[in-house]
Amino acid sequence: MITRTTIKRYALLVAGLFFMGLGISLITKSYLGTSPISSIPYVLCLIFPVSIGAFAFLLGVFFLLLEILILGEDFPKIQILQIFVGLLLGASIDLSMHLLYFVEPVAYAGRIATLLAGCVALALGVYLEVSSKTFVYPADAIVKIIADKAGKKFGHTKIAFDTTLCCTAGVISYASFGTLEGLGEGTIISALLVGYIITAISTIFVYFNIGKNPDSAKS
């Protein structure tokens, strides 16, 4: 039976994925460098006639396969549904890029404003995604698995993971164009800032009693 709590959880997940896609698109449209998680999809979409959202989905499938490879029989079969999370995030990125076609900041101040708006949207999306306590994008899931297997802190593993993504995107970009496309100060700013914004959003939501865990919600 589908309960009110279940509906609320999945509504939070869908909303979270939309805001994540919106945030990634805004950061990308700042032309100061895309976010770490979208760095490889962005570079690949410059090389091949495939959208950034489609490549984000394919990257998610790749990480899901890594999860299965690492965990083996311990992989929870229900988590195969992460593939739909990747699909929704990819669709959200492409939809947002389409809706934001008019966002073309020229002045540096405008680019910074677009970047910061993207960081806020991305942070809100991640907060809602995690608050749903359902599924997460495979890239986030693989970080937790690696951290658990290596006995490392999630935060430290996340930094190393994002750095690896950016370096890989840089190698692909340099090999293809001789320059670093999609990587810049915006990439570094978003990587450092989003975590702090998530903490701020969490504090605000809890203070105003709108960040209640779905588990504690009364039906």
N, C-alpha and C positions, 0 to 999 in steps of 0.2 A: 504494500500500500504506500502510495506517495504521500508523504506528510507535508505540512506547511513548512516545517524546518528544512526538509529536503529541497523543496522548491526555492526557499530563501537561499540555501547554500549554492545551488546551481545558478541562481540569478546573480549572486555575488561573483561567481566565477566568470560568467559571461560578461558582466560589467567590467570586471577586472581585466579581462583579455582585451576588451574594446579600448579601455584607457591605456593599456600597455601598448597596443598598436598605435593609438593616437600619439602617445609620448614618443615612441620610436620614430614616427613620421615627422613630428615637429623637430626633434633633435636632428634628424637627417636634413630637413628643410632649412635648418639654420646655416647649412653649408660651412660648419665649423668642425665637422667630423661626426659621424654617426655613433650610436651607442655600441659598446663592446659586443653585445649579443647579436647585433645586426651588422657587425663589421664585415663578416665573411659573406652573408647574403647580399649586402650592398655592392661589394666589389664584384661578385659573380654576376649580378644583374647588369653590371656595366659591360661585361664580357659577352654574355649570352642573352638572347632575346626572351628572357624569362623574368617575371616580376620579382621584386625583393621579398614580397610575401610568400611567393611560391618557394623561393630558396630557403626562407625561414622555416617553412613547413618541412622541407626536405632535410634541413639541418636537424630539426627536431626528431625526425624519423631515425637519422643517424645516431643521435644520442640515445634514443630509446633502444636501438639495437645494441649499443654499448652497455646499457643497463642490463639487458638480458644476458649479454656475454659475461659480464662481471658477476652477476648474481646467480646465474645458472638456474638450478632448481629452486633457489630461494626467491626468485623473482615472483612477486605477487601477480597472478594472472589478471586481476582486475585492473592493474596499472597499464595494461595494453591500451586502455582507453585514453592514455596520455596522447595518443596519436590524434584524437579529436581536439585536444587542447592546442596542439601544434597547428592543426587545420584552422581552428578559429582565430588563433593569433595571426597566422599568415593572412587570412582573409581580412582581419581588422587592420593590419598594416596597409594592405593594398587599398582597402576602402578609404582609410584615412588619407593616404597619399592622393587619392582621387578627390576627396572632399577639400583637401588643402591645396588644390592646384594654384590658387591665387596667392599663396604665401611664398613670396620671393624677396626676402629682405636683402637690400643692397648695402645700406649703412651698417657699420659694425655694431652699433647700439641695437639696431633692429635684429641682427643675427643673435646677439646675446640674449635679447628678450625672448626670441623664439626658442632658443636653447633652454632657457630657464623654464619657460612654459612647458616644454617637452619633458624636462626633468620632473616637474610637479605631476604631470599627467602620468608619466611612467611609474613614479613612486606610488601614486594613488592606485594605479592598476595592480601593482605588485602586492600592495596592502590588501586590496579586495580579494585578489587571487588566493593569497595565503589565508585570509580570514574565512574563506569559503570552506576550508578544510575538506576539499574534495580531491582535485588533481592539480598538478602544477606542470608548467612547460618542461619538457624533458631535459632541457639544458640545466634547469634548477635542480631537477631530481638527480641528475648524474653528478652534480657537485656534491650533494649530500652523501651519495653512495661512496664517492671517492674519499670524502672526508672521513666517513665512518670506517672504511676499509684501511685507510692510512693512519687512523688515529689522530687526525689533525682537526683543528678548529674549522668550522664551516666558513667563517669570515676569511681566514687565511687561504683556504682552498679556493674560495670564490675569486679572490684577487689573482691568484696564480692561474686560475681557469680563464678569467677575462683577459689577462695578459697574453695567454697562449692564443686565444681567439684573435686578438688584435695583431699579434706578431704573424700569425698565419695569414690574416687578411693583408698585412703589409707585404709579405713575401709574394702572394698571388698578384697583388697590385703592381709591385715593382717589376715582377717578371713579365707582366702583361703590358704595362704602360710606361715603365721606367720612372714612375712617380708613386707617391702614397695617396691614392684616391680614397676618400671617405674617412680618413684618419686625420685628426687634428686636435686642437685644444679642447674642442667640444667633447671629444671622446674621453679625454682625461677628466674634464669637469663633470660630465655625467656619471662616470664611474665612481668619482669621489662623493658627489653631491646627493645622488639618489638615496643612498642608505640613510643619510641624515634626515632627508625629507620624509622618508617612511617613518622614522622615529617620531618626527614632529606630528605627522598625520595621525599616527596611533595615539599620541598623547591628547591631541585635540578631540578625536572621536570618543575616547574614553571619558574625557572631561565632560563632554556634552551628552554622554550616555547614548551615543549613536554608533559606538564601535563594539557593541555587545556581541560576544561570541555566539554564533548560531546555535551551539549546543545548549546555551542557557536561555534561549528565547522561549517564551511560553507559546504554546500552540492554541 
